[in-house]
């Protein structure tokens, strides 16, 4: 039982994988921001081209 207790304490104190998880969360957050920004800009650009097309076809 003491061996399990010591192993469990060692496992809880081990921070080796924490950095990888933090980088993964950061990458996910950045990807989410990029998707949101590109989606918004894409909609604006589409509207711009539609207005331009309408003005050119009526000119």
C-alpha distance matrix in Angstrom:
0.0 3.8 5.4 5.2 6.2 8.7 9.9 10.6 12.5 14.3 15.3 16.7 18.5 20.0 23.6 25.1 25.9 27.2 30.5 31.2 30.5 32.8 35.5 35.3 35.8 38.6 40.3 40.1 41.7 44.4 45.1 45.4 47.9 49.9 50.2 51.4 53.9 55.2 55.6 57.6 59.7 60.3 61.7 63.9 65.2 66.0 68.0 69.8 70.9 71.9 74.1 75.5 76.3 78.0 80.2 81.1 82.1 84.3 86.0
3.8 0.0 3.8 5.4 5.0 6.1 8.5 9.8 10.6 12.2 14.1 15.4 16.6 18.3 22.0 23.6 24.9 26.0 29.2 30.3 29.9 31.9 34.6 34.7 35.3 37.9 39.7 39.8 41.2 43.8 44.8 45.3 47.5 49.5 50.1 51.3 53.6 55.0 55.6 57.5 59.5 60.3 61.8 63.8 65.1 66.1 68.0 69.7 70.9 72.1 74.2 75.5 76.4 78.2 80.2 81.2 82.3 84.5 86.0
5.4 3.8 0.0 3.8 5.4 5.2 6.0 8.5 10.0 10.5 12.1 14.3 15.4 16.4 20.2 21.2 22.6 24.2 27.2 28.0 27.9 30.1 32.5 32.6 33.5 36.1 37.6 37.9 39.6 42.0 42.8 43.6 45.9 47.6 48.2 49.7 51.9 53.2 53.9 55.9 57.8 58.4 60.1 62.2 63.3 64.2 66.4 68.0 69.0 70.3 72.5 73.7 74.5 76.4 78.4 79.2 80.4 82.7 84.1
5.2 5.4 3.8 0.0 3.8 5.5 5.0 6.0 8.6 9.8 10.3 12.2 14.2 15.2 18.8 20.0 20.8 22.2 25.5 26.1 25.6 28.0 30.5 30.3 31.0 33.8 35.3 35.2 37.0 39.6 40.2 40.8 43.2 45.1 45.5 46.8 49.2 50.5 51.0 53.1 55.1 55.7 57.2 59.4 60.6 61.4 63.4 65.2 66.2 67.4 69.6 70.9 71.7 73.5 75.6 76.5 77.5 79.8 81.3
6.2 5.0 5.4 3.8 0.0 3.8 5.5 5.1 6.3 8.6 9.8 10.7 12.4 14.3 17.8 19.7 20.7 21.6 24.9 26.0 25.3 27.3 30.1 30.2 30.5 33.2 35.1 35.0 36.4 39.1 40.1 40.4 42.7 44.7 45.3 46.4 48.7 50.3 50.8 52.6 54.7 55.5 56.9 59.0 60.3 61.3 63.2 64.9 66.1 67.3 69.3 70.7 71.7 73.4 75.3 76.4 77.6 79.7 81.2
8.7 6.1 5.2 5.5 3.8 0.0 3.8 5.4 5.2 6.2 8.6 10.0 10.6 12.3 16.0 17.7 19.3 20.3 23.4 24.7 24.5 26.3 28.9 29.4 30.0 32.4 34.2 34.6 36.0 38.4 39.6 40.3 42.3 44.2 45.1 46.3 48.4 49.9 50.7 52.5 54.4 55.3 56.9 58.8 60.0 61.2 63.2 64.7 65.8 67.2 69.2 70.4 71.5 73.4 75.2 76.1 77.5 79.6 81.0
9.9 8.5 6.0 5.0 5.5 3.8 0.0 3.8 5.5 5.1 6.1 8.7 9.9 10.5 14.2 15.3 16.6 18.1 21.2 22.0 21.9 24.1 26.5 26.7 27.6 30.1 31.7 32.0 33.7 36.0 36.9 37.7 40.0 41.7 42.4 43.9 46.0 47.3 48.1 50.1 51.9 52.6 54.3 56.4 57.4 58.5 60.6 62.2 63.2 64.6 66.7 67.8 68.7 70.7 72.6 73.4 74.7 76.9 78.3
10.6 9.8 8.5 6.0 5.1 5.4 3.8 0.0 3.8 5.4 5.0 6.3 8.6 9.9 13.2 15.0 15.7 16.6 20.0 20.9 20.2 22.3 25.1 25.0 25.5 28.2 30.0 30.0 31.4 34.1 35.0 35.5 37.8 39.7 40.3 41.5 43.8 45.3 45.9 47.8 49.7 50.5 52.0 54.1 55.3 56.3 58.3 60.0 61.1 62.4 64.4 65.7 66.7 68.5 70.4 71.4 72.6 74.7 76.2
12.5 10.6 10.0 8.6 6.3 5.2 5.5 3.8 0.0 3.8 5.4 5.2 6.2 8.7 12.0 14.3 15.7 16.0 19.3 20.8 20.3 21.8 24.7 25.2 25.5 27.8 29.9 30.2 31.4 33.9 35.2 35.7 37.7 39.8 40.7 41.7 43.8 45.4 46.3 47.9 49.8 50.8 52.4 54.2 55.5 56.7 58.6 60.1 61.4 62.8 64.7 66.0 67.1 68.9 70.7 71.7 73.1 75.2 76.5
14.3 12.2 10.5 9.8 8.6 6.2 5.1 5.4 3.8 0.0 3.8 5.5 5.1 6.1 9.9 11.6 13.4 14.4 17.3 18.7 18.8 20.5 23.0 23.7 24.5 26.6 28.5 29.2 30.5 32.7 34.0 34.9 36.8 38.6 39.7 41.0 42.9 44.4 45.5 47.2 48.8 49.9 51.7 53.4 54.5 55.8 57.9 59.2 60.4 61.9 63.9 64.9 66.1 68.1 69.8 70.7 72.1 74.3 75.5
15.3 14.1 12.1 10.3 9.8 8.6 6.1 5.0 5.4 3.8 0.0 3.8 5.5 5.3 8.5 10.0 10.9 12.1 15.3 16.2 15.9 18.0 20.5 20.8 21.6 24.0 25.7 26.1 27.7 30.0 31.0 31.9 34.0 35.8 36.6 38.0 40.0 41.4 42.3 44.2 45.9 46.8 48.5 50.5 51.5 52.7 54.8 56.3 57.3 58.8 60.8 62.0 63.0 64.9 66.8 67.6 69.0 71.2 72.5
16.7 15.4 14.3 12.2 10.7 10.0 8.7 6.3 5.2 5.5 3.8 0.0 3.8 5.6 7.9 10.6 11.3 11.2 14.6 16.1 15.2 16.7 19.8 20.2 20.3 22.7 24.9 25.1 26.2 28.7 30.1 30.6 32.5 34.6 35.5 36.5 38.6 40.3 41.1 42.7 44.6 45.7 47.2 49.0 50.4 51.6 53.5 55.0 56.3 57.7 59.5 60.8 62.0 63.8 65.5 66.6 68.0 70.0 71.3
18.5 16.6 15.4 14.2 12.4 10.6 9.9 8.6 6.2 5.1 5.5 3.8 0.0 3.8 6.3 9.3 11.1 10.8 13.7 15.8 15.6 16.6 19.4 20.5 20.8 22.7 25.0 25.7 26.6 28.8 30.5 31.3 32.9 34.9 36.2 37.2 39.0 40.7 41.9 43.4 45.0 46.3 48.0 49.6 50.8 52.3 54.2 55.4 56.8 58.4 60.1 61.2 62.6 64.5 66.0 67.1 68.6 70.7 71.8
20.0 18.3 16.4 15.2 14.3 12.3 10.5 9.9 8.7 6.1 5.3 5.6 3.8 0.0 3.8 5.7 7.9 8.6 11.2 12.9 13.3 14.7 17.0 18.1 19.0 20.8 22.7 23.7 25.0 27.0 28.4 29.6 31.3 33.0 34.3 35.7 37.3 38.8 40.1 41.8 43.2 44.4 46.3 47.9 48.9 50.4 52.4 53.6 54.8 56.5 58.4 59.3 60.6 62.6 64.2 65.0 66.6 68.8 69.9
23.6 22.0 20.2 18.8 17.8 16.0 14.2 13.2 12.0 9.9 8.5 7.9 6.3 3.8 0.0 3.8 5.6 5.2 7.5 9.8 10.3 11.1 13.5 15.0 15.8 17.3 19.3 20.5 21.6 23.4 25.1 26.3 27.8 29.5 31.0 32.3 33.8 35.4 36.8 38.4 39.8 41.0 43.0 44.5 45.5 47.0 49.1 50.2 51.4 53.2 55.0 55.9 57.2 59.3 60.8 61.6 63.3 65.4 66.4
25.1 23.6 21.2 20.0 19.7 17.7 15.3 15.0 14.3 11.6 10.0 10.6 9.3 5.7 3.8 0.0 3.8 5.6 6.7 8.0 9.7 11.1 12.5 13.9 15.6 16.9 18.3 19.9 21.5 22.9 24.2 26.0 27.6 28.8 30.3 32.0 33.4 34.6 36.2 38.1 39.2 40.2 42.4 44.0 44.7 46.2 48.5 49.5 50.5 52.4 54.3 55.0 56.2 58.5 60.0 60.6 62.3 64.6 65.5
25.9 24.9 22.6 20.8 20.7 19.3 16.6 15.7 15.7 13.4 10.9 11.3 11.1 7.9 5.6 3.8 0.0 3.8 5.5 5.4 6.4 8.8 10.2 10.8 12.6 14.5 15.6 16.8 18.7 20.3 21.3 22.9 24.8 26.0 27.2 29.0 30.6 31.7 33.1 35.2 36.4 37.2 39.4 41.1 41.8 43.2 45.5 46.7 47.6 49.4 51.4 52.2 53.3 55.5 57.2 57.8 59.3 61.7 62.7
27.2 26.0 24.2 22.2 21.6 20.3 18.1 16.6 16.0 14.4 12.1 11.2 10.8 8.6 5.2 5.6 3.8 0.0 3.8 5.5 5.1 6.1 8.7 9.8 10.6 12.3 14.2 15.3 16.5 18.4 19.9 21.1 22.8 24.4 25.8 27.2 28.7 30.2 31.6 33.3 34.7 35.8 37.8 39.4 40.3 41.8 43.9 45.1 46.3 48.0 49.8 50.8 52.0 54.1 55.7 56.5 58.1 60.3 61.3
30.5 29.2 27.2 25.5 24.9 23.4 21.2 20.0 19.3 17.3 15.3 14.6 13.7 11.2 7.5 6.7 5.5 3.8 0.0 3.8 5.4 5.0 6.2 8.5 9.9 10.5 12.2 14.2 15.3 16.4 18.2 20.0 21.2 22.5 24.3 25.9 27.0 28.4 30.2 31.8 32.8 34.1 36.3 37.6 38.4 40.1 42.3 43.1 44.3 46.3 48.1 48.8 50.1 52.4 53.7 54.4 56.2 58.4 59.3
31.2 30.3 28.0 26.1 26.0 24.7 22.0 20.9 20.8 18.7 16.2 16.1 15.8 12.9 9.8 8.0 5.4 5.5 3.8 0.0 3.8 5.4 5.1 6.1 8.7 9.8 10.5 12.3 14.3 15.3 16.4 18.4 20.1 21.0 22.5 24.4 25.8 26.7 28.4 30.4 31.4 32.3 34.6 36.2 36.8 38.3 40.7 41.6 42.5 44.5 46.5 47.1 48.3 50.6 52.1 52.7 54.3 56.7 57.6
30.5 29.9 27.9 25.6 25.3 24.5 21.9 20.2 20.3 18.8 15.9 15.2 15.6 13.3 10.3 9.7 6.4 5.1 5.4 3.8 0.0 3.8 5.4 5.0 6.2 8.6 9.8 10.5 12.3 14.2 15.2 16.5 18.5 19.9 21.0 22.7 24.4 25.7 26.9 28.8 30.2 31.2 33.2 34.9 35.8 37.1 39.3 40.6 41.6 43.3 45.3 46.2 47.3 49.4 51.1 51.9 53.4 55.6 56.8
32.8 31.9 30.1 28.0 27.3 26.3 24.1 22.3 21.8 20.5 18.0 16.7 16.6 14.7 11.1 11.1 8.8 6.1 5.0 5.4 3.8 0.0 3.8 5.4 5.1 6.1 8.6 9.9 10.6 12.3 14.2 15.4 16.7 18.4 20.0 21.3 22.7 24.3 25.8 27.3 28.6 29.9 31.9 33.3 34.4 36.0 38.0 39.0 40.4 42.1 43.9 44.8 46.2 48.2 49.7 50.6 52.3 54.3 55.4
35.5 34.6 32.5 30.5 30.1 28.9 26.5 25.1 24.7 23.0 20.5 19.8 19.4 17.0 13.5 12.5 10.2 8.7 6.2 5.1 5.4 3.8 0.0 3.8 5.5 5.0 6.1 8.5 9.8 10.5 12.1 14.2 15.4 16.4 18.3 20.0 21.0 22.2 24.1 25.8 26.7 27.9 30.3 31.6 32.3 34.0 36.2 37.0 38.1 40.1 42.0 42.6 44.0 46.2 47.6 48.3 50.0 52.3 53.2
35.3 34.7 32.6 30.3 30.2 29.4 26.7 25.0 25.2 23.7 20.8 20.2 20.5 18.1 15.0 13.9 10.8 9.8 8.5 6.1 5.0 5.4 3.8 0.0 3.8 5.4 5.1 6.2 8.6 9.9 10.5 12.3 14.4 15.3 16.5 18.5 20.0 21.0 22.4 24.5 25.7 26.5 28.7 30.4 31.1 32.4 34.8 35.9 36.8 38.6 40.7 41.5 42.6 44.7 46.4 47.1 48.6 50.9 52.0
35.8 35.3 33.5 31.0 30.5 30.0 27.6 25.5 25.5 24.5 21.6 20.3 20.8 19.0 15.8 15.6 12.6 10.6 9.9 8.7 6.2 5.1 5.5 3.8 0.0 3.8 5.5 5.1 6.2 8.7 9.8 10.6 12.5 14.3 15.4 16.7 18.5 20.0 21.1 22.8 24.4 25.5 27.3 29.0 30.1 31.5 33.4 34.8 36.0 37.6 39.4 40.5 41.8 43.7 45.3 46.3 47.8 49.9 51.1
38.6 37.9 36.1 33.8 33.2 32.4 30.1 28.2 27.8 26.6 24.0 22.7 22.7 20.8 17.3 16.9 14.5 12.3 10.5 9.8 8.6 6.1 5.0 5.4 3.8 0.0 3.8 5.4 5.1 6.2 8.6 9.9 10.7 12.4 14.3 15.5 16.6 18.3 20.0 21.4 22.5 24.0 26.0 27.3 28.3 30.0 32.0 32.9 34.3 36.2 37.8 38.7 40.2 42.2 43.6 44.5 46.3 48.3 49.3
40.3 39.7 37.6 35.3 35.1 34.2 31.7 30.0 29.9 28.5 25.7 24.9 25.0 22.7 19.3 18.3 15.6 14.2 12.2 10.5 9.8 8.6 6.1 5.1 5.5 3.8 0.0 3.8 5.4 5.1 6.1 8.6 10.0 10.5 12.3 14.3 15.3 16.3 18.1 20.0 20.9 21.9 24.3 25.8 26.4 28.0 30.3 31.2 32.2 34.1 36.0 36.7 38.0 40.2 41.7 42.4 44.0 46.3 47.3
40.1 39.8 37.9 35.2 35.0 34.6 32.0 30.0 30.2 29.2 26.1 25.1 25.7 23.7 20.5 19.9 16.8 15.3 14.2 12.3 10.5 9.9 8.5 6.2 5.1 5.4 3.8 0.0 3.8 5.5 5.1 6.2 8.7 9.9 10.6 12.4 14.3 15.3 16.4 18.5 20.0 20.7 22.7 24.5 25.4 26.7 28.8 30.2 31.2 32.8 34.8 35.9 36.9 38.9 40.7 41.5 43.0 45.1 46.4
41.7 41.2 39.6 37.0 36.4 36.0 33.7 31.4 31.4 30.5 27.7 26.2 26.6 25.0 21.6 21.5 18.7 16.5 15.3 14.3 12.3 10.6 9.8 8.6 6.2 5.1 5.4 3.8 0.0 3.8 5.4 5.1 6.3 8.7 10.0 10.7 12.4 14.3 15.4 16.8 18.4 19.8 21.5 23.0 24.3 25.8 27.5 28.8 30.3 31.9 33.5 34.7 36.1 37.9 39.4 40.6 42.1 44.1 45.3
44.4 43.8 42.0 39.6 39.1 38.4 36.0 34.1 33.9 32.7 30.0 28.7 28.8 27.0 23.4 22.9 20.3 18.4 16.4 15.3 14.2 12.3 10.5 9.9 8.7 6.2 5.1 5.5 3.8 0.0 3.8 5.4 5.1 6.2 8.7 9.9 10.6 12.1 14.1 15.5 16.4 17.9 20.1 21.2 22.1 23.9 25.9 26.8 28.1 30.1 31.7 32.5 34.0 36.1 37.4 38.3 40.1 42.1 43.1
45.1 44.8 42.8 40.2 40.1 39.6 36.9 35.0 35.2 34.0 31.0 30.1 30.5 28.4 25.1 24.2 21.3 19.9 18.2 16.4 15.2 14.2 12.1 10.5 9.8 8.6 6.1 5.1 5.4 3.8 0.0 3.8 5.5 5.1 6.2 8.6 9.9 10.5 12.1 14.3 15.3 16.0 18.3 20.0 20.6 22.0 24.3 25.4 26.4 28.2 30.2 31.0 32.1 34.3 35.9 36.7 38.2 40.4 41.5
45.4 45.3 43.6 40.8 40.4 40.3 37.7 35.5 35.7 34.9 31.9 30.6 31.3 29.6 26.3 26.0 22.9 21.1 20.0 18.4 16.5 15.4 14.2 12.3 10.6 9.9 8.6 6.2 5.1 5.4 3.8 0.0 3.8 5.4 5.2 6.2 8.6 10.0 10.6 12.4 14.3 15.2 16.8 18.6 19.9 21.0 22.9 24.5 25.8 27.1 29.0 30.3 31.5 33.2 35.0 36.1 37.5 39.4 40.8
47.9 47.5 45.9 43.2 42.7 42.3 40.0 37.8 37.7 36.8 34.0 32.5 32.9 31.3 27.8 27.6 24.8 22.8 21.2 20.1 18.5 16.7 15.4 14.4 12.5 10.7 10.0 8.7 6.3 5.1 5.5 3.8 0.0 3.8 5.5 5.1 6.1 8.5 9.8 10.7 12.2 13.9 15.5 16.7 18.1 19.8 21.4 22.6 24.2 25.8 27.3 28.5 30.1 31.8 33.2 34.4 36.1 37.9 39.1
49.9 49.5 47.6 45.1 44.7 44.2 41.7 39.7 39.8 38.6 35.8 34.6 34.9 33.0 29.5 28.8 26.0 24.4 22.5 21.0 19.9 18.4 16.4 15.3 14.3 12.4 10.5 9.9 8.7 6.2 5.1 5.4 3.8 0.0 3.8 5.4 5.2 6.0 8.3 9.9 10.4 11.7 14.1 15.3 16.0 17.8 19.9 20.7 22.0 23.9 25.6 26.4 27.8 29.9 31.3 32.2 33.9 36.0 37.0
50.2 50.1 48.2 45.5 45.3 45.1 42.4 40.3 40.7 39.7 36.6 35.5 36.2 34.3 31.0 30.3 27.2 25.8 24.3 22.5 21.0 20.0 18.3 16.5 15.4 14.3 12.3 10.6 10.0 8.7 6.2 5.2 5.5 3.8 0.0 3.8 5.6 5.3 6.0 8.6 9.9 10.2 12.2 14.3 15.1 16.1 18.3 19.8 20.8 22.3 24.3 25.4 26.5 28.4 30.2 31.1 32.5 34.6 35.9
51.4 51.3 49.7 46.8 46.4 46.3 43.9 41.5 41.7 41.0 38.0 36.5 37.2 35.7 32.3 32.0 29.0 27.2 25.9 24.4 22.7 21.3 20.0 18.5 16.7 15.5 14.3 12.4 10.7 9.9 8.6 6.2 5.1 5.4 3.8 0.0 3.8 5.6 5.2 6.3 8.7 9.8 10.8 12.6 14.3 15.4 16.9 18.6 20.2 21.4 23.0 24.5 25.9 27.4 29.1 30.4 31.8 33.6 35.0
53.9 53.6 51.9 49.2 48.7 48.4 46.0 43.8 43.8 42.9 40.0 38.6 39.0 37.3 33.8 33.4 30.6 28.7 27.0 25.8 24.4 22.7 21.0 20.0 18.5 16.6 15.3 14.3 12.4 10.6 9.9 8.6 6.1 5.2 5.6 3.8 0.0 3.8 5.4 5.2 6.1 8.3 10.0 10.7 12.1 14.1 15.5 16.5 18.3 20.0 21.3 22.4 24.2 25.9 27.1 28.4 30.2 31.9 33.0
55.2 55.0 53.2 50.5 50.3 49.9 47.3 45.3 45.4 44.4 41.4 40.3 40.7 38.8 35.4 34.6 31.7 30.2 28.4 26.7 25.7 24.3 22.2 21.0 20.0 18.3 16.3 15.3 14.3 12.1 10.5 10.0 8.5 6.0 5.3 5.6 3.8 0.0 3.8 5.4 5.1 5.7 8.5 9.8 10.1 11.8 14.1 15.0 16.1 17.9 19.8 20.6 21.9 24.0 25.5 26.3 28.0 30.1 31.1
55.6 55.6 53.9 51.0 50.8 50.7 48.1 45.9 46.3 45.5 42.3 41.1 41.9 40.1 36.8 36.2 33.1 31.6 30.2 28.4 26.9 25.8 24.1 22.4 21.1 20.0 18.1 16.4 15.4 14.1 12.1 10.6 9.8 8.3 6.0 5.2 5.4 3.8 0.0 3.8 5.6 5.1 6.3 8.7 9.9 10.5 12.5 14.3 15.4 16.5 18.6 20.0 21.0 22.7 24.5 25.7 26.9 28.9 30.4
57.6 57.5 55.9 53.1 52.6 52.5 50.1 47.8 47.9 47.2 44.2 42.7 43.4 41.8 38.4 38.1 35.2 33.3 31.8 30.4 28.8 27.3 25.8 24.5 22.8 21.4 20.0 18.5 16.8 15.5 14.3 12.4 10.7 9.9 8.6 6.3 5.2 5.4 3.8 0.0 3.8 5.4 5.3 6.4 8.7 10.0 10.9 12.6 14.6 15.6 16.9 18.6 20.1 21.4 23.0 24.6 26.0 27.6 29.0
59.7 59.5 57.8 55.1 54.7 54.4 51.9 49.7 49.8 48.8 45.9 44.6 45.0 43.2 39.8 39.2 36.4 34.7 32.8 31.4 30.2 28.6 26.7 25.7 24.4 22.5 20.9 20.0 18.4 16.4 15.3 14.3 12.2 10.4 9.9 8.7 6.1 5.1 5.6 3.8 0.0 3.8 5.4 5.0 6.1 8.5 9.9 10.4 12.3 14.2 15.4 16.3 18.2 19.9 21.1 22.3 24.2 25.9 26.9
60.3 60.3 58.4 55.7 55.5 55.3 52.6 50.5 50.8 49.9 46.8 45.7 46.3 44.4 41.0 40.2 37.2 35.8 34.1 32.3 31.2 29.9 27.9 26.5 25.5 24.0 21.9 20.7 19.8 17.9 16.0 15.2 13.9 11.7 10.2 9.8 8.3 5.7 5.1 5.4 3.8 0.0 3.8 5.4 5.1 6.1 8.6 9.8 10.6 12.2 14.3 15.2 16.3 18.3 20.0 20.9 22.4 24.5 25.7
61.7 61.8 60.1 57.2 56.9 56.9 54.3 52.0 52.4 51.7 48.5 47.2 48.0 46.3 43.0 42.4 39.4 37.8 36.3 34.6 33.2 31.9 30.3 28.7 27.3 26.0 24.3 22.7 21.5 20.1 18.3 16.8 15.5 14.1 12.2 10.8 10.0 8.5 6.3 5.3 5.4 3.8 0.0 3.8 5.5 5.1 6.3 8.7 10.1 10.6 12.4 14.3 15.3 16.6 18.5 20.0 21.1 22.8 24.5
63.9 63.8 62.2 59.4 59.0 58.8 56.4 54.1 54.2 53.4 50.5 49.0 49.6 47.9 44.5 44.0 41.1 39.4 37.6 36.2 34.9 33.3 31.6 30.4 29.0 27.3 25.8 24.5 23.0 21.2 20.0 18.6 16.7 15.3 14.3 12.6 10.7 9.8 8.7 6.4 5.0 5.4 3.8 0.0 3.8 5.4 5.1 6.2 8.8 9.9 10.7 12.3 14.2 15.4 16.7 18.4 20.1 21.4 22.6
65.2 65.1 63.3 60.6 60.3 60.0 57.4 55.3 55.5 54.5 51.5 50.4 50.8 48.9 45.5 44.7 41.8 40.3 38.4 36.8 35.8 34.4 32.3 31.1 30.1 28.3 26.4 25.4 24.3 22.1 20.6 19.9 18.1 16.0 15.1 14.3 12.1 10.1 9.9 8.7 6.1 5.1 5.5 3.8 0.0 3.8 5.4 5.0 6.2 8.6 9.9 10.4 12.2 14.2 15.3 16.3 18.2 20.1 21.0
66.0 66.1 64.2 61.4 61.3 61.2 58.5 56.3 56.7 55.8 52.7 51.6 52.3 50.4 47.0 46.2 43.2 41.8 40.1 38.3 37.1 36.0 34.0 32.4 31.5 30.0 28.0 26.7 25.8 23.9 22.0 21.0 19.8 17.8 16.1 15.4 14.1 11.8 10.5 10.0 8.5 6.1 5.1 5.4 3.8 0.0 3.8 5.4 5.2 6.2 8.7 9.8 10.5 12.3 14.3 15.3 16.4 18.5 20.0
68.0 68.0 66.4 63.4 63.2 63.2 60.6 58.3 58.6 57.9 54.8 53.5 54.2 52.4 49.1 48.5 45.5 43.9 42.3 40.7 39.3 38.0 36.2 34.8 33.4 32.0 30.3 28.8 27.5 25.9 24.3 22.9 21.4 19.9 18.3 16.9 15.5 14.1 12.5 10.9 9.9 8.6 6.3 5.1 5.4 3.8 0.0 3.8 5.5 5.1 6.2 8.5 9.8 10.6 12.3 14.2 15.4 16.7 18.4
69.8 69.7 68.0 65.2 64.9 64.7 62.2 60.0 60.1 59.2 56.3 55.0 55.4 53.6 50.2 49.5 46.7 45.1 43.1 41.6 40.6 39.0 37.0 35.9 34.8 32.9 31.2 30.2 28.8 26.8 25.4 24.5 22.6 20.7 19.8 18.6 16.5 15.0 14.3 12.6 10.4 9.8 8.7 6.2 5.0 5.4 3.8 0.0 3.8 5.5 5.2 6.1 8.6 10.0 10.7 12.2 14.3 15.6 16.5
70.9 70.9 69.0 66.2 66.1 65.8 63.2 61.1 61.4 60.4 57.3 56.3 56.8 54.8 51.4 50.5 47.6 46.3 44.3 42.5 41.6 40.4 38.1 36.8 36.0 34.3 32.2 31.2 30.3 28.1 26.4 25.8 24.2 22.0 20.8 20.2 18.3 16.1 15.4 14.6 12.3 10.6 10.1 8.8 6.2 5.2 5.5 3.8 0.0 3.8 5.5 4.9 5.9 8.5 9.8 10.3 12.0 14.2 15.2
71.9 72.1 70.3 67.4 67.3 67.2 64.6 62.4 62.8 61.9 58.8 57.7 58.4 56.5 53.2 52.4 49.4 48.0 46.3 44.5 43.3 42.1 40.1 38.6 37.6 36.2 34.1 32.8 31.9 30.1 28.2 27.1 25.8 23.9 22.3 21.4 20.0 17.9 16.5 15.6 14.2 12.2 10.6 9.9 8.6 6.2 5.1 5.5 3.8 0.0 3.8 5.4 5.1 6.2 8.6 9.9 10.6 12.4 14.3
74.1 74.2 72.5 69.6 69.3 69.2 66.7 64.4 64.7 63.9 60.8 59.5 60.1 58.4 55.0 54.3 51.4 49.8 48.1 46.5 45.3 43.9 42.0 40.7 39.4 37.8 36.0 34.8 33.5 31.7 30.2 29.0 27.3 25.6 24.3 23.0 21.3 19.8 18.6 16.9 15.4 14.3 12.4 10.7 9.9 8.7 6.2 5.2 5.5 3.8 0.0 3.8 5.4 5.1 6.2 8.6 10.0 10.8 12.3
75.5 75.5 73.7 70.9 70.7 70.4 67.8 65.7 66.0 64.9 62.0 60.8 61.2 59.3 55.9 55.0 52.2 50.8 48.8 47.1 46.2 44.8 42.6 41.5 40.5 38.7 36.7 35.9 34.7 32.5 31.0 30.3 28.5 26.4 25.4 24.5 22.4 20.6 20.0 18.6 16.3 15.2 14.3 12.3 10.4 9.8 8.5 6.1 4.9 5.4 3.8 0.0 3.8 5.4 5.2 6.1 8.6 10.1 10.6
76.3 76.4 74.5 71.7 71.7 71.5 68.7 66.7 67.1 66.1 63.0 62.0 62.6 60.6 57.2 56.2 53.3 52.0 50.1 48.3 47.3 46.2 44.0 42.6 41.8 40.2 38.0 36.9 36.1 34.0 32.1 31.5 30.1 27.8 26.5 25.9 24.2 21.9 21.0 20.1 18.2 16.3 15.3 14.2 12.2 10.5 9.8 8.6 5.9 5.1 5.4 3.8 0.0 3.8 5.5 5.2 6.1 8.6 10.0
78.0 78.2 76.4 73.5 73.4 73.4 70.7 68.5 68.9 68.1 64.9 63.8 64.5 62.6 59.3 58.5 55.5 54.1 52.4 50.6 49.4 48.2 46.2 44.7 43.7 42.2 40.2 38.9 37.9 36.1 34.3 33.2 31.8 29.9 28.4 27.4 25.9 24.0 22.7 21.4 19.9 18.3 16.6 15.4 14.2 12.3 10.6 10.0 8.5 6.2 5.1 5.4 3.8 0.0 3.8 5.5 5.3 6.3 8.6
80.2 80.2 78.4 75.6 75.3 75.2 72.6 70.4 70.7 69.8 66.8 65.5 66.0 64.2 60.8 60.0 57.2 55.7 53.7 52.1 51.1 49.7 47.6 46.4 45.3 43.6 41.7 40.7 39.4 37.4 35.9 35.0 33.2 31.3 30.2 29.1 27.1 25.5 24.5 23.0 21.1 20.0 18.5 16.7 15.3 14.3 12.3 10.7 9.8 8.6 6.2 5.2 5.5 3.8 0.0 3.8 5.5 5.3 6.1
81.1 81.2 79.2 76.5 76.4 76.1 73.4 71.4 71.7 70.7 67.6 66.6 67.1 65.0 61.6 60.6 57.8 56.5 54.4 52.7 51.9 50.6 48.3 47.1 46.3 44.5 42.4 41.5 40.6 38.3 36.7 36.1 34.4 32.2 31.1 30.4 28.4 26.3 25.7 24.6 22.3 20.9 20.0 18.4 16.3 15.3 14.2 12.2 10.3 9.9 8.6 6.1 5.2 5.5 3.8 0.0 3.8 5.5 5.2
82.1 82.3 80.4 77.5 77.6 77.5 74.7 72.6 73.1 72.1 69.0 68.0 68.6 66.6 63.3 62.3 59.3 58.1 56.2 54.3 53.4 52.3 50.0 48.6 47.8 46.3 44.0 43.0 42.1 40.1 38.2 37.5 36.1 33.9 32.5 31.8 30.2 28.0 26.9 26.0 24.2 22.4 21.1 20.1 18.2 16.4 15.4 14.3 12.0 10.6 10.0 8.6 6.1 5.3 5.5 3.8 0.0 3.8 5.6
84.3 84.5 82.7 79.8 79.7 79.6 76.9 74.7 75.2 74.3 71.2 70.0 70.7 68.8 65.4 64.6 61.7 60.3 58.4 56.7 55.6 54.3 52.3 50.9 49.9 48.3 46.3 45.1 44.1 42.1 40.4 39.4 37.9 36.0 34.6 33.6 31.9 30.1 28.9 27.6 25.9 24.5 22.8 21.4 20.1 18.5 16.7 15.6 14.2 12.4 10.8 10.1 8.6 6.3 5.3 5.5 3.8 0.0 3.8
86.0 86.0 84.1 81.3 81.2 81.0 78.3 76.2 76.5 75.5 72.5 71.3 71.8 69.9 66.4 65.5 62.7 61.3 59.3 57.6 56.8 55.4 53.2 52.0 51.1 49.3 47.3 46.4 45.3 43.1 41.5 40.8 39.1 37.0 35.9 35.0 33.0 31.1 30.4 29.0 26.9 25.7 24.5 22.6 21.0 20.0 18.4 16.5 15.2 14.3 12.3 10.6 10.0 8.6 6.1 5.2 5.6 3.8 0.0
